[in-house]
Amino acid sequence: MNLTTTFPIPTAPALMNHQSKVLAMGSCFAASMGSRLSKLPLEVMTQPFGTLFHPFAITRALSGEVSEDLYEHGGYFLHPDYHSVFTSNSSADLVEDIRSVANEVSIFTTSLDFLILTWGTSFSYFDKHLNKTVANCHKMPADRFEKRLSTVDEIVSHFCSLLSTLPATTQVVVTISPVRHTKDGMTENQVSKSTLRVAAEIISKQFENVHYFPAYEIMLDELRDYRFYEADMIHPNQQAQDYIWERFVSSYFDPELQSIRKRWDSIYRTLAHKPHPAKLIDHRRVLEVLLAELNTEKYQEIDTCKIAEYVAHEIKNTYI
Protein backbone atom coordinates (compact mmCIF):
# COMPACT_ATOMS: atom_id res chain seq x y z
CA MET A 1 0.00 0.00 0.00
CA ASN A 2 1.37 3.41 -1.00
CA LEU A 3 0.45 6.16 1.44
CA THR A 4 2.16 8.94 -0.52
CA THR A 5 2.86 9.91 -4.11
CA THR A 6 6.58 9.74 -4.82
CA PHE A 7 8.46 10.70 -7.95
CA PRO A 8 12.02 10.14 -9.14
CA ILE A 9 14.58 12.93 -9.11
CA PRO A 10 17.38 12.30 -11.62
CA THR A 11 21.01 12.53 -10.61
CA ALA A 12 22.29 16.02 -11.33
CA PRO A 13 24.58 16.39 -14.37
CA ALA A 14 27.22 18.05 -12.17
CA LEU A 15 27.80 16.70 -8.66
CA MET A 16 29.22 18.28 -5.52
CA ASN A 17 32.41 16.81 -4.12
CA HIS A 18 34.26 17.45 -0.88
CA GLN A 19 36.17 20.34 -2.46
CA SER A 20 33.16 22.19 -3.85
CA LYS A 21 32.64 25.88 -3.17
CA VAL A 22 28.96 26.64 -2.50
CA LEU A 23 26.91 29.80 -1.98
CA ALA A 24 23.31 29.46 -0.72
CA MET A 25 21.00 32.47 -0.92
CA GLY A 26 17.33 33.32 -0.80
CA SER A 27 14.50 32.48 1.55
CA CYS A 28 14.78 30.81 4.95
CA PHE A 29 14.75 27.44 3.16
CA ALA A 30 18.15 28.37 1.67
CA ALA A 31 19.38 28.94 5.23
CA SER A 32 18.24 25.43 6.21
CA MET A 33 20.04 23.82 3.28
CA GLY A 34 23.12 25.99 3.69
CA SER A 35 23.51 25.20 7.38
CA ARG A 36 23.53 21.47 6.59
CA LEU A 37 26.08 21.92 3.81
CA SER A 38 28.30 24.00 6.10
CA LYS A 39 28.79 21.03 8.43
CA LEU A 40 30.48 19.09 5.64
CA PRO A 41 34.03 19.51 4.29
CA LEU A 42 32.86 22.05 1.73
CA GLU A 43 33.64 25.74 1.44
CA VAL A 44 30.20 27.22 2.09
CA MET A 45 28.78 30.72 2.39
CA THR A 46 25.17 30.86 3.57
CA GLN A 47 22.82 33.84 3.42
CA PRO A 48 25.54 36.53 3.57
CA PHE A 49 22.88 39.23 3.03
CA GLY A 50 20.27 37.66 5.27
CA THR A 51 16.91 36.31 4.11
CA LEU A 52 15.80 37.55 0.69
CA PHE A 53 12.52 36.32 -0.77
CA HIS A 54 12.22 37.85 -4.23
CA PRO A 55 14.48 36.98 -7.20
CA PHE A 56 15.09 40.69 -7.87
CA ALA A 57 16.43 41.16 -4.33
CA ILE A 58 18.86 38.27 -4.72
CA THR A 59 20.10 39.54 -8.08
CA ARG A 60 20.61 43.05 -6.72
CA ALA A 61 22.51 41.77 -3.69
CA LEU A 62 24.82 39.66 -5.84
CA SER A 63 25.50 42.58 -8.16
CA GLY A 64 27.78 44.07 -5.49
CA GLU A 65 26.31 47.55 -5.94
CA VAL A 66 25.21 49.01 -2.60
CA SER A 67 23.09 52.15 -2.78
CA GLU A 68 22.97 54.76 -0.03
CA ASP A 69 19.16 54.72 0.14
CA LEU A 70 18.33 54.03 3.78
CA TYR A 71 15.35 53.89 6.14
CA GLU A 72 15.46 55.26 9.67
CA HIS A 73 13.33 53.50 12.25
CA GLY A 74 13.45 54.00 16.01
CA GLY A 75 16.83 55.67 15.91
CA TYR A 76 18.38 52.95 13.74
CA PHE A 77 19.19 52.81 10.07
CA LEU A 78 18.22 49.89 7.83
CA HIS A 79 18.73 49.25 4.13
CA PRO A 80 15.70 48.61 1.90
CA ASP A 81 17.70 46.20 -0.27
CA TYR A 82 18.70 43.89 2.59
CA HIS A 83 17.48 42.01 5.63
CA SER A 84 17.35 43.63 9.08
CA VAL A 85 20.49 41.69 10.11
CA PHE A 86 22.10 44.87 8.81
CA THR A 87 21.18 47.51 11.38
CA SER A 88 23.17 50.43 12.77
CA ASN A 89 22.69 53.73 14.54
CA SER A 90 25.11 55.21 11.98
CA SER A 91 24.12 55.46 8.32
CA ALA A 92 27.77 55.53 7.22
CA ASP A 93 28.64 52.44 9.26
CA LEU A 94 25.64 50.56 7.89
CA VAL A 95 26.58 51.20 4.27
CA GLU A 96 30.21 50.32 5.01
CA ASP A 97 29.20 47.04 6.71
CA ILE A 98 27.09 45.99 3.74
CA ARG A 99 29.79 46.95 1.22
CA SER A 100 32.30 44.90 3.19
CA VAL A 101 30.05 41.83 2.98
CA ALA A 102 29.33 42.51 -0.71
CA ASN A 103 33.06 42.58 -1.39
CA GLU A 104 33.56 39.24 0.40
CA VAL A 105 30.75 37.70 -1.63
CA SER A 106 32.15 39.12 -4.87
CA ILE A 107 35.52 37.53 -4.18
CA PHE A 108 33.88 34.25 -3.18
CA THR A 109 31.85 34.02 -6.40
CA THR A 110 34.88 34.39 -8.69
CA SER A 111 35.62 30.68 -8.18
CA LEU A 112 32.16 29.45 -7.24
CA ASP A 113 31.20 25.86 -8.06
CA PHE A 114 27.54 25.87 -6.96
CA LEU A 115 25.06 28.67 -6.40
CA ILE A 116 21.88 27.51 -4.66
CA LEU A 117 19.03 30.00 -5.04
CA THR A 118 15.74 29.61 -3.20
CA TRP A 119 13.03 31.91 -4.51
CA GLY A 120 10.20 32.60 -2.08
CA THR A 121 7.70 34.90 -3.76
CA SER A 122 6.87 36.73 -6.98
CA PHE A 123 5.36 39.63 -5.04
CA SER A 124 7.56 42.67 -4.56
CA TYR A 125 7.07 46.09 -3.00
CA PHE A 126 7.71 49.27 -4.95
CA ASP A 127 8.82 52.22 -2.80
CA LYS A 128 7.14 55.30 -4.29
CA HIS A 129 9.54 57.65 -2.49
CA LEU A 130 12.71 55.90 -3.68
CA ASN A 131 11.12 55.01 -7.02
CA LYS A 132 12.37 51.42 -6.93
CA THR A 133 11.47 47.90 -5.83
CA VAL A 134 12.84 47.04 -2.40
CA ALA A 135 13.71 43.79 -0.67
CA ASN A 136 12.42 44.78 2.76
CA CYS A 137 9.93 47.43 3.88
CA HIS A 138 11.33 47.42 7.44
CA LYS A 139 7.92 48.41 8.89
CA MET A 140 7.87 51.77 7.13
CA PRO A 141 4.37 53.29 6.50
CA ALA A 142 2.31 51.03 4.25
CA ASP A 143 1.08 53.88 2.03
CA ARG A 144 4.67 54.39 0.92
CA PHE A 145 4.62 51.09 -1.02
CA GLU A 146 2.82 49.53 -3.94
CA LYS A 147 2.57 45.75 -4.02
CA ARG A 148 3.35 44.26 -7.41
CA LEU A 149 3.33 40.77 -8.90
CA SER A 150 6.41 40.26 -11.07
CA THR A 151 5.97 38.56 -14.43
CA VAL A 152 7.74 35.45 -15.64
CA ASP A 153 9.58 37.49 -18.29
CA GLU A 154 10.82 39.98 -15.68
CA ILE A 155 12.15 37.21 -13.43
CA VAL A 156 13.86 35.44 -16.33
CA SER A 157 15.43 38.71 -17.50
CA HIS A 158 16.82 39.49 -14.04
CA PHE A 159 18.20 35.98 -13.74
CA CYS A 160 19.95 36.24 -17.10
CA SER A 161 21.67 39.43 -15.95
CA LEU A 162 22.83 37.61 -12.81
CA LEU A 163 24.08 34.59 -14.75
CA SER A 164 26.25 36.79 -16.96
CA THR A 165 28.26 37.87 -13.89
CA LEU A 166 29.09 34.33 -12.72
CA PRO A 167 31.92 32.06 -13.90
CA ALA A 168 30.79 29.88 -16.81
CA THR A 169 31.61 26.78 -14.74
CA THR A 170 29.27 27.71 -11.88
CA GLN A 171 26.34 25.31 -11.52
CA VAL A 172 23.17 27.12 -10.46
CA VAL A 173 20.54 25.16 -8.53
CA VAL A 174 17.18 26.93 -8.39
CA THR A 175 14.56 25.88 -5.86
CA ILE A 176 11.15 27.27 -4.96
CA SER A 177 10.65 27.65 -1.24
CA PRO A 178 8.00 25.27 0.14
CA VAL A 179 7.14 27.91 2.76
CA ARG A 180 3.64 29.19 2.05
CA HIS A 181 3.20 32.97 2.02
CA THR A 182 -0.33 32.85 3.40
CA LYS A 183 -0.33 36.56 4.27
CA ASP A 184 -0.55 37.23 0.54
CA GLY A 185 -3.70 35.09 0.45
CA MET A 186 -4.04 31.42 -0.44
CA THR A 187 -4.92 31.91 -4.11
CA GLU A 188 -2.39 34.71 -4.44
CA ASN A 189 0.32 32.48 -2.97
CA GLN A 190 -0.41 29.86 -5.62
CA VAL A 191 -0.15 32.45 -8.39
CA SER A 192 3.11 33.70 -6.90
CA LYS A 193 4.66 30.23 -6.61
CA SER A 194 3.43 29.27 -10.07
CA THR A 195 5.09 32.33 -11.58
CA LEU A 196 8.38 31.36 -9.94
CA ARG A 197 8.01 27.77 -11.09
CA VAL A 198 7.44 28.72 -14.73
CA ALA A 199 10.44 31.10 -14.64
CA ALA A 200 12.60 28.34 -13.13
CA GLU A 201 11.48 25.93 -15.85
CA ILE A 202 12.40 28.38 -18.60
CA ILE A 203 15.90 29.12 -17.33
CA SER A 204 16.66 25.47 -16.53
CA LYS A 205 15.83 24.60 -20.12
CA GLN A 206 17.65 27.60 -21.56
CA PHE A 207 20.99 27.18 -19.75
CA GLU A 208 22.96 23.95 -19.39
CA ASN A 209 24.45 25.00 -16.06
CA VAL A 210 21.08 25.85 -14.47
CA HIS A 211 19.13 23.08 -12.75
CA TYR A 212 15.85 22.92 -10.88
CA PHE A 213 15.54 20.98 -7.61
CA PRO A 214 11.89 20.21 -6.76
CA ALA A 215 11.80 21.04 -3.04
CA TYR A 216 8.40 22.67 -3.56
CA GLU A 217 6.94 19.60 -5.27
CA ILE A 218 8.38 17.25 -2.64
CA MET A 219 6.62 19.22 0.08
CA LEU A 220 3.29 19.48 -1.75
CA ASP A 221 3.14 15.98 -3.22
CA GLU A 222 5.35 13.53 -1.34
CA LEU A 223 4.70 15.19 2.02
CA ARG A 224 1.06 16.11 1.48
CA ASP A 225 0.08 16.20 5.16
CA TYR A 226 -0.03 18.93 7.81
CA ARG A 227 2.00 16.74 10.16
CA PHE A 228 5.03 17.83 8.12
CA TYR A 229 4.46 21.49 9.00
CA GLU A 230 5.32 23.53 12.06
CA ALA A 231 2.49 24.68 14.33
CA ASP A 232 2.05 27.78 12.15
CA MET A 233 1.00 25.48 9.26
CA ILE A 234 3.32 27.49 7.01
CA HIS A 235 6.89 26.30 7.53
CA PRO A 236 8.11 22.74 6.89
CA ASN A 237 9.03 21.09 10.18
CA GLN A 238 12.28 19.30 11.01
CA GLN A 239 11.08 15.97 9.64
CA ALA A 240 10.13 17.55 6.32
CA GLN A 241 13.43 19.40 6.07
CA ASP A 242 15.30 16.17 6.79
CA TYR A 243 13.36 14.37 4.08
CA ILE A 244 13.98 17.06 1.44
CA TRP A 245 17.64 17.16 2.44
CA GLU A 246 17.94 13.41 1.84
CA ARG A 247 16.48 13.81 -1.64
CA PHE A 248 18.93 16.64 -2.36
CA VAL A 249 21.91 14.59 -1.16
CA SER A 250 20.91 11.66 -3.36
CA SER A 251 20.68 13.92 -6.39
CA TYR A 252 23.61 16.33 -5.96
CA PHE A 253 26.37 14.59 -3.95
CA ASP A 254 29.00 12.44 -5.61
CA PRO A 255 29.52 8.96 -4.08
CA GLU A 256 32.53 10.03 -2.02
CA LEU A 257 30.74 13.03 -0.54
CA GLN A 258 27.73 10.85 0.26
CA SER A 259 30.04 8.48 2.12
CA ILE A 260 31.68 11.36 4.00
CA ARG A 261 28.29 12.78 4.87
CA LYS A 262 27.20 9.48 6.45
CA ARG A 263 30.36 9.35 8.55
CA TRP A 264 30.03 13.00 9.54
CA ASP A 265 26.41 12.42 10.59
CA SER A 266 27.57 9.57 12.82
CA ILE A 267 30.20 11.80 14.41
CA TYR A 268 27.72 14.63 15.00
CA ARG A 269 25.35 12.18 16.69
CA THR A 270 28.20 11.14 18.99
CA LEU A 271 28.95 14.79 19.72
CA ALA A 272 25.28 15.42 20.56
CA HIS A 273 25.23 12.56 23.06
CA LYS A 274 25.09 13.70 26.69
CA PRO A 275 26.67 10.93 28.77
CA HIS A 276 25.85 10.12 32.36
CA PRO A 277 28.51 11.64 34.66
CA ALA A 278 29.66 8.13 35.55
CA LYS A 279 30.33 7.47 31.84
CA LEU A 280 32.15 10.75 31.16
CA ILE A 281 35.60 9.16 30.95
CA ASP A 282 34.38 6.53 28.50
CA HIS A 283 32.72 9.21 26.38
CA ARG A 284 35.93 11.26 26.32
CA ARG A 285 37.88 8.22 25.12
CA VAL A 286 35.41 7.75 22.28
CA LEU A 287 35.88 11.37 21.25
CA GLU A 288 39.65 11.05 21.43
CA VAL A 289 39.49 8.05 19.11
CA LEU A 290 37.33 10.08 16.71
CA LEU A 291 39.78 12.97 16.73
CA ALA A 292 42.67 10.61 16.05
CA GLU A 293 40.71 9.06 13.17
CA LEU A 294 40.15 12.46 11.58
CA ASN A 295 43.91 13.02 11.57
CA THR A 296 44.76 9.74 9.80
CA GLU A 297 45.75 9.30 6.16
CA LYS A 298 42.20 8.12 5.47
CA TYR A 299 41.07 11.75 5.52
CA GLN A 300 44.33 13.29 4.30
CA GLU A 301 42.75 14.86 1.23
CA ILE A 302 39.58 15.98 3.02
CA ASP A 303 39.20 19.19 5.00
CA THR A 304 38.41 17.90 8.48
CA CYS A 305 39.11 21.19 10.25
CA LYS A 306 35.49 22.09 11.05
CA ILE A 307 34.43 18.77 12.49
CA ALA A 308 37.76 18.17 14.22
CA GLU A 309 37.33 21.52 15.96
CA TYR A 310 33.90 20.42 17.22
CA VAL A 311 35.34 17.15 18.53
CA ALA A 312 38.29 18.88 20.22
CA HIS A 313 35.92 21.38 21.86
CA GLU A 314 33.73 18.58 23.19
CA ILE A 315 36.78 16.74 24.55
CA LYS A 316 37.76 19.90 26.39
CA ASN A 317 34.25 20.18 27.83
CA THR A 318 34.39 16.68 29.29
CA TYR A 319 37.14 17.86 31.66
CA ILE A 320 34.95 20.55 33.18
C-alpha positions, 0 to 999 in steps of 0.5 A: 500500500502506497500512502504517498505519491513519490516521484524520481529525481534524476542525478544532477549532471554536475555533482558536488564533491568534498572540495566544492565551493557553495553559496546558498542564498534566498528564503529561509529554506536556503538557510536550512540547506546551507547550514547542513552543507556547512557542516560538511568539508565544503567551502560554504557561504550561507545567506551573507545578506540575510533572508531575501525572498524575491528573485530581484532582491537576490540579483541586486545583492549579488551585483555588489552595488550598494546604494545609499538609500536608507530607512530610519526606524526607532533611531536605527538605520536599515537598508531597503535592499537587505534584511534587518540583520544589517542595522546600525545607529550610523548610516555611514557604518551601515553602508560600510558594513554591507559593502564589506560583505558585498566585497567578500561575496564578490571575491567568493563568487569568482571561483564558485562551483555551486550557487543555490538559489531559493526563490520565495515569492513573486510579489515585490514592493515598490517604494514610491519615495525611492522610485524602486522595488525594495527587498524589505519594507522594514515596517515603514508606513504602508502607504509608501509602497505599492505591491506588485506581482512580477511577471515570468519574463521579468524574473527570467530577465533578471536571472539572465543578468545575474548569470552573466556575472558568474563564472561559466563553470558555476552550476546554479541550482534553483529551488522554490521555497515550500514555505507558504506565504499565506499573508498574501492570500491562499490563491495569491500564494499559488499564483506567486509560486506558479510564476516562480516555477514557470520562470525556473522551468524556462531558465533550466531549459535555456541554460545547461548549467542551471538546474531545478531541484523540486523542493516545492513539489516534494513538500506538496506531493510527497509530504502532502500532510499537515504533520510535516508542517510547524504549528504555524501550518506554514513552515516545513518542520524538522522531519520535512526538512530532513526528508527534502535534504535526503532527496537533495543529497541523493541527487547532488552529492558524488559517491565520495561526498555521500560516504563522508556525509554518512560518517560526519552524521555519525560523528555529529550524533556522537557529539550530541550525546550527553553521557551520564557523569559516571560514563564521562571518561568513556565518552571522552575516550570515544571522542579522542578516538574520533579525533585521532581518526580524523587526523589519519591518512584516510582523511588526508585529502579531506578538509576535516578542520570544522568537524575536528574543531567540534570534537576537540571542543567537546573533549575539552568540555568533558574535563569541566 
